[in-house]
Amino acid sequence: MLNPAAIRGDFPILDREVNGHPLVYLDSANTSQKPREVVEAMEAHYLRHNANVARAMHTLGAEATEAFEGARVKIGDFIQARSSDEVIFTKNASEALNLAAYTLGRRLGPGDEVVISVMEHHSNLVPWQLACEASGATLRWFDITEDGRLDLESAQRDGLINERTKVVSLAWVSNVLGTINPIRTVADWAHSVGAVMVVDGSQGVPQRDTDVNALGADLLAFTAHKLCGPTGIGVLWGRYELLAELPPFLGGGEMIEVVRMENSTYAPPPHRFEAGTPPIAQAVGMGAAIDYLNRIGMEEIAAHESDITARILSGLGALPGVHILGPCEVVDRGGAVSFTVDGVHPHDLMQLLDSRGVAVRGGHHCAAPLHRRLRVQSSSRASGYLYTTPEEVNALVEAVAWSYDFFNSRTGRKS
């Protein structure tokens, strides 16, 4: 059983006070906090081993290359890839999804279709809009049910995925609703018509034991900063056979094989997709974060996440004026809990909670179309992680209740 109280000692920032209150950090779906050993690993790299990779044939260059490629191996093992050559470093998950949309988009044409869902993060929506605009393909999407699940029944009835479908791209776990989507089911459907299955794993990989092959994905994007790693680095995993077919995304150094003035040939994956100096220290930090998570155990992290999410759902759901967006039980549900409070704008609520040391996110969470579908302009979102304690959930619930009463007393509304 995971002990968050013991784990918290690894995260110095959690000892802070904010506005005279102990920090209650419930914005981990936005970015997770970093354990001391991740920061120290990056510091040690810069202070003792800093050099460029793959080019410098001196000792520091060899050390940097070994650390960088070693991180690639750790990441491949973490998601159970068949080879580390299937792991492409990007600057974040958004760039990984743009890479997928651009390279797959080069194979699209008029009459082809790309399928996403209404619950997607903008990073898994806008790149596909651009790809369809450039190619003449058509963008279509899954709707959701009233309880915030993917509406498979309507999609099947309407033939959403069909012989014209070339790409299906879905979030594994919604960053707003917390819904865990049935990726394997959809992937099997996509593969039956010859489509490529792309998965946004940004909210799934940090919380759940990940087996990319069992998941059914052809491409999977995720980011380090949501799994206790640094900002500035993400990953696109892909089946090697597919990656070998795709064109480069960016041009420059390292992604080439032979360059002539007339034309160039390109390196095999993954280097074909890693133009220029990569995020070396960030890769070292991401490798250290994976070592940290592996020591704790992803099954334990997932179980703790479910417990904390259940407490948030129960506590907020019992308050007057609070409305949960998405599933209200933890079955097939991730850790992001979005909600609205009658009469209180999410930005106001965010500031009121911050005055009591509680950090949540307020806004559309880069999912504006989903909020329009839910008939709300924006929402508040609380999200825990492996370091979140039951006491912090209690502090959140008390602060939301206080904020609701405070706001109503100032505006003359009746509670």
N, C-alpha and C positions, 0 to 999 in steps of 0.2 A: 504494500500500500504506500503510495507516494505521500511524503510528509512535506507539505509546502512550507511550514514554519522553519524546517531545517534548510530547505532549498533557498529560502530568502536571503540567507547569509552570503550567498554567492552573487547577489545583485546589490551592490552598494547604493544604487539610486533609490531602492525601496526603503532605505532608512531616512529619507528626506522628510521634512515637514513642508507643507504647502499652505499658505495663508493661516498659519498657526495650528494646523491639523496634521496628523500623520498622513502621508501620501497613500491614497487608495487608487492604484493604477488599474483601470478597467478599460483600457484602449489597446489591448494587445492584438486585436484584429487589424488595427491600423499599423502598429509596429510593436514588436515585442521588446522587452528590456534585455540587456546583454549581461551575461555572467562575467565576472572578473577575468576568468581564464581566456575568454575570447578576446577581450581588450589586450590582455598581456601577450597573447600569441601574435597579434598584429604589431604591438609595440616591439617585441623581440625581432620580428622580421625586419622592420624598418631600421632598428638600431644595430642589428648584427648580420643580416643576410641580404640587404637591399641590393638588387640588380635587376636588369631586364631578363626576360625568360627566352629560351630557345635560340638566342642570338649570341650572347656573351659566353665565350668558351673558357672563362677563367673560373676560379673557385666560387666566387660569389654568384656568378651566373648559374653555375651548376647547382648550387644550393637553392637558389630561387626557383629554378626550373623543377627541381625535385619536389619542393614544397607545393608549387602550383599544380603540377600534375598529380601529386599525392592527394591533394584536395579533390581533384576530379575523380580519383579512384574511390575515395570515401563517399562522395556524393552518389556515384554509381551504385555502390554497395547499399547505401541507405535506401534507395528506391528500387533495389533489386534489378538493376539493369543488367543485360547480358554482357555488356562491355562498357568500360569507361569512355570508349570512343563514341558512345551515344550521348555523352554529356557535353552540351555546348554552354559556355559561359556567356552571359549577357550582362547588361548593367542593372536589369530588374526584370520582373515578370512582364511588365508592359512591353519592353523591348523584345522579350522572348515571343510574345503573342504577335507583335508586329512582324517579327522575322517569319513566323509561321504564315501569317496572312499574306505577306509580300511574296514569299517563295511559292506557296500553293496558289496564290492569285495569278501567278504567271502562267498557270495551267488552265485557268478558267476562260470561258468565252460566253457569248450570248446564248441563252437557253440553259446554261448551267445554273445550279442553285446552291447556296450556302445556307445552312440551318444553324441558328443559335437559339437563345431563349430570352424572354422578356426580363429575366432576373440577372442578366449579365452585368458585370462591372464594365465601365466604359472601355477598359483596355481589351475586353473581349467582344466589343461591339464596334467601336469606331474603326479599328483596322480592317474589319470585314466589310464595313460600309465603303471604305476607300478601295478595297480590292474589287468589290462589285462595281463601283463607279468606273474604275479603270478598265475592267474587263467586259462589262456589259452583262455580267451575271446578275442573278436576282437573290436578294437577301430575304429569308423567311425565318419564322421563329416559333418556338413552343410558347404557349400561354401557361398560366399557373391556375391551380384550383383555389377555392376560397380559403383553404388552410395553408396555402403557400407551397404546395408541392407542384412538381412538374406535371402538366396535364397530358399524360401519355395517351389516355383514352381518346381525347379530342384529336390529338396528333395522328393517331392511328386511323381514326375515322376519316380524317381529312387528307390522308396520304401525304403528310408533311415530308417524310423522307421517302424518296422515290427514285426512279431511274435517272432523273435529272440532277439529283443531289450529288455533289462532288466533295463537300466538306461539311462535317457537323462539329461545332465547337461549343462546349458547355463548361460551366463552372462545376467542379466536383462538389464544393460546398459554397452556398451563397453567402456573400459577405454582409448581406442585409437580413435575410430571412433565416439564415442558419441551416437551411434545408440541405440535406445530403442527397444529391441526385443519383439515380440508378445508372451510373456511367456504363457498367458492363452491359446492361440491357440495351441501352441506346447504341453502344458501340457495336453490338452484334447486329442490330438493325441497320446501322450505317454500313457495316462491312458487307451485309447481304446484298447491297446495291452498288458495292464497289467504292463507297465514299471513305474518306480519311477522317479519323476521329481525333480531334484536338481537345485537350482538357486543360482548363485553367485550375491548377492545383494550389493556388496561393493560400487558400484557407484550409485545404485538406492535408497537404503534406506536413505542415507543422504540428498537426493534431493527431494524425492517424498513421498507423503502420502502413507503408506504401509499397505495393508490388505493381509496377507499371504494366507488366505483362498480364497479370490477373485482372487488372483494372480494365483492360481492353483498349487502352489508348494507343495511338500511333505517335502523337506528340503530346508532351506534358510540360506546362510552364509553371514555375514557382520561383520564390524569392527568398534570399537569406534573412532579410531583416525581420521577417515574421516568425522565424524559427531560432531566435536567440543569436543570430549572426549579424554582421554589419550591413549597413546600407551600401548601395553602389554595386551590388552583384546579384544576378538572378541566374536561372538555368532554364534552358530548353532541352529536355530529353526527347530523343526520337528513335524510332526503330532504324537501325543502321541502313537497311535496304532502302528505306524511304529517304533518309538524309542524303544518301549517295546519289539519288535522282534529282535533288533539288539544286537550284542555282544559288550562287552567293547572294548574300543580303547587302553587305557593305564591301567596298573594295579598299585595298591598301596592303600594308605589310603582313606577312605571316599567313595570309589566306591564299597565297599564290603557289603555283608549281613552277611555271616558266613564264617570264614576262618578256615580250618583244614590243617594239613600237607599234606593230600592226595588230597584235592580239596577245592574249594571255591564256594560260591554262591554270587550273585551280587545284589546291590541295584537297586531299580527301577529308571527310568529316573526322573530327569536329573542327579542325583548324580552318576549313573552308569558310566557316561562319564566324571567325574570330579575328577580324581585321584590326591591326594596330596593337599597341601595347595593352594587354588585358588588365583587369582589376586583380593584380597579383596579391597584394596584402589582404584584400577583401576575400579572395579565395582561401588564403591561409586562415582568416577569421571564420569563414563558413565551415571549413574543415574542423576547426576547433569546436564550433557550435554543434556540429554533428557528433563529434566525440562526446560532448557533454550530454546531448539528448540520448545517445545510445547507452551511456552509463545509467541514466535514470530509467530508460525503457519506454518505448513508444506506447506499449499497451497500458502501462501505468499512467502515462500522460493522458491518453484517451479516456481512461476510466475517471481520472480526476477532473478532466474537462467536462465530462458528462455530469458529474456530481455538482460542480460549481454552476453549470448551466441550469440544472434542475432547481438549484437554490435560487438563482436569479429569476427564473420563470415563476416559481412559486411566490417569492417575495414581492416582485413587482405586480404579478397578476392579482394579488390580494388588495392592492391599493386602489382607492377611489380615483377615477379619472384617468387611469393608466390603461393603455391598449397595446397588447403585444402584436407585432407584425410577424406573421409566419407561424410555424407549428408551436403549440403551447406545451408540448411534451418532448422529452429528449429522444424518443425513438427516431432513428435516422435524422438526427439533428446535430449540427456543429455548435460552436461556442458563441457565435455572434447573436446577441439578443437586441433587436431593434424595437423601439416602442415610442408611442406618443403620449403626451399628457395634456388633457383637456385645458385649453386656454393658455398654454405656455409654449412659446416657440422653442424649438430645440436649441437654438443658439442662446436664448435666455436661460434655459434649463442648464445648459453646459456651464455657463458662468456661475449660476447659483450653486451648482454642485461643486465647482472648483473653489468657491469660497469656503467650502467645508472639506477641502482636500481631496475630493473625489474627481478623478479624471475619466470622462467618457467622451465620445465623439457626437457631434450634432451636425446635421446637414443631410444631403442626399447620398452620401457615402459613395460617390462616383457611380451611382446607379439611378440616374434621374428618370429614365423610362419606367423602371420598376415602381418608383414612388408614384408616378402618374397613374400607373395601372392600379395601385393600391388606394388611389384617390387621396393621397396626402402629399403635401409639398416637400416635406422633409421629416426626419425622425431623429431620435436620440439612440445611441447604441452603446451597450455595455458588453465587454468581452474580456474574459479572464484567460489565464494560461496556467502553466505548471506551478507558478509561484503565488497564485491567488488563494486566499484563505476564506473560510466561511465567515469569519469576522468582517472581512472586507465586503462581502455580499450584504451582511447586516448593515454596514455603514452606508452602502449604496441605497438600500431600501429606506433607511431612516432619512437620508438626505433628500431623496425624491419626495417622500411624504412631506418633509419640512418645506421643500421648495414649492410644492403644490399649495400648501396652506399659506406660505409667505406671499406668493404671487396673488392668490385670491384675496388675501387681506388687503393688499395694496391696490388692487383693481376694483374691489367691491363685489367681486363675483362670489356666489355662494358655493361652498365646497360640497 
